[in-house]
Amino acid sequence: MKIAVLSRNAELYSTRRLVDTAVARGHQVEVIDPTLCYMNINHNALSIHYRGAALEGIDAVIPRIGASITFYGNAVLRQFEMMGVYCLNTADAISRARDKLNSMQLMAREGIGLPVTGFADKPGDIPDLIEMVGGAPLVIKLLEGTQGIGVVLAETRTAAESVIEAFMGLNANILVQQYISEAKGADIRCFVVGNKVIAAMKRQAKAGEFRSNLHRGGTATEVKLSSAERKTALQAAKCMGLAVAGVDILQSKEGPVVMEVNSSPGLEGIEAATTVDVAGAILDYLESQYQKHQDR
């Protein structure tokens, strides 16, 4: 196969692992920065151009589209889809997962466990919003935040009111969520490929921090999932329509609750924590699904 990996940085660990694994299997691979692509949208001749030349002969695409370029990256990915190229994750699925509010609404409709979540637009609604999620302490999240940026733990009602008012004053869209204290600063990242959870790690926040992101100094260890956790992760990925996803779960008194579904989960942390060949599992799935795509 000729595989395109949509990534802005060929040196990122995840990109390199996917490229090296694919090349080792005899595939031809090109890393393409989607922001350097431009498109001809024409009912007679759809095409994508990159660095001045038309991209031709691409059989499959592995999207590694960062949050900052979601709109344009998805436009490029959608063009590949319209040209009949097999894409590991679709543009619609990525858009669905990247919209935190919409993704929570979709999962709630499907009965997937979530922290109690509130959303409002007016300062006058703040008291009701705080009560809705069970009062302080509570978590306030920027809808556009990634890697723990824009996530605030408000330990008192006064602090919560102040932070929410500040965000609203900046016209920032936020979610207000129930704080799951029993999780004790830990979450579980479930790595889903197809209809399987191929690896899972427990991420523990460093002392004095409630965000467990590895980028924030958290540590990771392999974890054995309960049947409920495994089922929740698979349901969440399916709800988003993602073939490859990182599903972040908290262990609450009510059972597993989903914090987020990531459409471009990193490989480094989970491969190091679990020793699972995640890149190999992704290529296995890509190869099998490409063949089915060809047989249609």
C-alpha positions in Angstrom: 0.0 0.0 0.0 0.9 3.6 -0.4 0.0 5.2 2.9 -0.2 8.9 3.8 0.2 9.9 7.4 -1.3 13.3 7.9 1.0 14.9 10.5 2.6 18.3 10.8 5.7 16.8 12.4 7.4 13.7 11.0 9.7 13.6 14.1 6.9 13.1 16.6 7.1 9.7 18.4 3.6 8.6 17.2 4.3 9.6 13.6 7.7 7.9 13.6 6.3 4.7 15.1 3.6 4.4 12.5 5.9 5.2 9.6 8.6 2.8 10.8 6.1 0.0 11.4 4.5 0.5 8.0 7.8 0.6 6.1 9.0 -2.6 7.9 5.9 -4.3 6.5 6.8 -3.3 3.0 4.4 -0.3 2.6 5.4 3.0 1.0 4.7 5.8 3.4 4.7 9.6 3.0 4.2 12.0 5.9 2.0 14.9 4.7 1.5 18.2 6.5 -2.2 18.9 5.9 -1.7 22.6 6.2 0.5 22.6 3.1 -2.1 20.9 1.0 -4.6 22.6 -1.2 -7.6 21.1 -3.0 -9.5 21.2 -6.3 -13.1 20.7 -5.4 -14.6 19.9 -8.8 -17.3 17.4 -9.8 -15.2 16.3 -12.7 -11.8 16.0 -11.1 -11.3 16.1 -7.3 -7.7 16.4 -6.4 -5.3 17.3 -3.6 -2.0 19.1 -4.2 1.0 19.1 -1.9 4.1 21.3 -2.3 3.1 22.1 -5.9 2.3 18.6 -7.1 -0.9 16.5 -7.2 -1.0 13.7 -4.7 -1.7 10.5 -6.6 -1.8 6.8 -5.9 -2.6 7.1 -2.1 -4.3 3.9 -1.0 -4.9 4.7 2.7 -4.6 7.6 5.1 -3.7 7.6 8.8 -4.8 11.0 10.2 -2.8 12.5 13.0 -4.5 15.9 13.0 -3.7 18.2 15.9 -6.5 20.1 17.6 -5.2 23.5 16.4 -5.8 22.5 12.8 -8.9 20.5 13.1 -11.0 22.5 10.6 -8.4 22.5 7.8 -7.0 19.1 8.5 -10.5 17.6 8.4 -11.2 19.4 5.1 -8.1 17.7 3.6 -9.1 14.3 5.1 -12.7 14.7 3.7 -11.2 15.4 0.3 -9.3 12.1 0.5 -12.6 10.3 1.5 -14.4 11.9 -1.5 -11.7 10.6 -3.8 -12.3 7.0 -2.6 -9.2 6.7 -0.4 -9.6 4.6 2.8 -9.2 6.7 5.9 -8.5 5.1 9.2 -10.6 7.7 11.1 -13.1 9.8 9.2 -13.3 13.6 9.2 -16.8 13.5 10.7 -15.7 11.2 13.5 -12.8 13.4 14.4 -15.0 16.5 14.3 -17.5 14.8 16.6 -14.9 13.8 19.2 -13.2 17.2 19.1 -16.4 19.0 20.0 -16.4 18.3 23.7 -19.9 19.5 24.3 -21.4 17.6 21.3 -19.5 14.5 22.2 -20.8 14.6 25.8 -24.4 15.1 24.5 -24.0 12.1 22.1 -22.6 9.8 24.8 -25.4 10.9 27.2 -28.0 10.0 24.7 -26.4 6.5 24.3 -26.5 6.0 28.1 -22.7 6.0 28.5 -21.5 7.0 32.0 -20.4 10.6 32.3 -19.6 13.0 35.2 -22.6 15.3 35.7 -21.9 18.2 33.3 -23.4 21.6 33.0 -23.3 24.2 30.2 -24.6 27.8 30.2 -23.9 31.1 28.6 -25.1 33.8 31.0 -23.6 34.9 34.4 -27.0 34.8 35.9 -27.1 31.0 35.4 -23.9 30.4 37.4 -25.6 29.6 40.8 -27.9 27.0 39.1 -25.0 25.6 37.1 -23.0 25.0 40.3 -25.9 23.3 42.0 -26.6 21.2 39.0 -23.2 19.5 39.2 -23.4 18.9 43.0 -21.7 22.1 44.2 -18.0 22.7 44.9 -15.5 21.3 44.5 -16.1 21.1 40.8 -14.1 21.2 37.5 -14.3 23.9 34.9 -13.1 23.1 31.4 -12.4 25.2 28.3 -14.1 23.5 25.4 -11.1 24.3 23.2 -8.5 23.0 25.8 -6.1 20.1 25.2 -3.6 18.2 27.3 -5.0 19.6 30.5 -4.7 23.2 29.5 -7.8 25.2 30.5 -8.9 22.8 33.1 -9.4 24.3 36.6 -10.4 22.6 39.9 -12.5 25.1 41.9 -12.4 23.9 45.5 -15.0 26.4 46.9 -18.2 27.9 45.6 -16.7 31.4 45.7 -13.7 30.2 43.6 -16.1 28.5 41.2 -18.2 31.6 40.7 -15.1 33.7 40.2 -13.5 31.4 37.6 -16.7 30.9 35.7 -17.4 34.6 35.6 -13.9 35.3 34.4 -14.2 32.7 31.5 -17.6 34.1 30.6 -16.2 37.6 30.6 -13.7 36.5 28.0 -16.5 34.9 25.9 -14.9 31.5 26.4 -17.1 28.4 26.1 -16.8 26.2 29.2 -18.1 23.1 30.7 -18.7 22.7 34.4 -18.4 19.2 35.7 -18.9 17.2 38.9 -15.5 16.5 40.6 -15.0 12.8 41.0 -13.0 12.9 44.3 -12.8 9.1 44.6 -10.6 8.9 41.5 -7.9 10.5 43.6 -6.2 12.2 40.7 -6.0 9.1 38.5 -7.7 8.2 35.2 -7.5 5.3 32.8 -6.5 5.7 29.1 -8.1 2.9 27.1 -6.6 2.6 23.6 -9.3 1.3 21.2 -8.5 -0.1 17.8 -11.5 -1.4 15.9 -13.8 -3.3 18.3 -11.0 -4.1 20.8 -9.3 -2.3 23.7 -5.7 -3.3 22.8 -4.0 -1.6 25.7 -4.8 0.4 28.9 -2.8 2.4 31.4 -3.6 4.1 34.6 -2.3 7.7 34.8 -1.7 9.2 38.2 -1.3 12.9 38.7 1.8 14.2 40.5 1.5 15.4 44.1 -0.5 18.6 44.4 -2.0 18.2 40.9 -5.4 16.8 39.9 -4.8 16.5 36.2 -3.3 13.2 35.3 -1.9 14.1 31.8 1.6 12.8 31.3 2.4 16.2 29.8 1.8 17.6 33.3 4.1 15.2 35.1 1.7 12.3 35.6 3.0 8.8 35.8 1.6 5.8 33.9 1.3 2.1 34.7 -0.4 -0.8 32.9 -3.8 -1.6 34.3 -6.2 -4.5 33.9 -9.7 -3.3 33.0 -12.9 -4.4 34.5 -15.6 -5.6 32.1 -17.6 -2.4 32.7 -14.5 -0.2 31.9 -13.8 -2.2 28.7 -17.5 -2.0 27.6 -17.6 1.8 28.3 -14.5 2.5 26.3 -15.8 0.5 23.3 -19.2 2.2 23.5 -17.6 5.7 23.6 -15.4 5.1 20.6 -18.3 3.6 18.7 -20.5 6.5 19.6 -17.9 8.9 18.1 -17.5 6.7 15.0 -13.8 6.3 15.6 -11.8 3.2 14.6 -8.8 4.3 16.6 -9.4 6.3 19.8 -8.0 7.0 23.2 -10.9 6.9 25.8 -10.2 8.5 29.1 -12.2 7.1 32.0 -12.5 7.9 35.7 -13.4 5.3 38.3 -16.4 6.7 40.2 -18.7 5.4 42.8 -21.3 5.0 40.1 -19.0 3.0 37.8 -16.8 4.1 35.0 -17.4 7.6 33.6 -15.9 9.0 30.4 -14.0 12.2 30.5 -12.9 12.5 26.9 -12.5 10.6 23.6 -9.3 11.4 21.8 -9.2 10.9 18.0 -5.4 11.2 17.8 -4.2 9.4 20.9 -0.4 9.4 21.5 1.5 6.2 21.3 4.5 6.9 23.4 3.1 6.8 26.9 0.9 3.8 26.4 3.6 1.7 24.6 6.1 2.5 27.3 3.6 1.7 30.1 2.2 -1.5 28.6 4.9 -2.8 26.2 2.1 -3.4 23.7 3.0 -2.8 20.0 0.2 -0.3 19.5 1.6 0.9 16.2 1.5 -2.8 15.0 -2.1 -3.2 16.1 -3.1 0.0 14.2 -1.3 -1.3 11.0 -3.0 -4.7 11.4 -6.4 -3.1 11.5 -5.5 -0.7 8.6 -4.5 -3.6 6.4 -7.6 -5.6 7.1 -10.0 -2.7 6.6 -8.2 -1.6 3.5 -8.8 -5.0 2.0 -12.5 -4.9 2.8 -12.6 -1.4 1.3 -11.1 -2.7 -1.9 -13.6 -5.6 -2.0 -16.6 -3.3 -1.9 
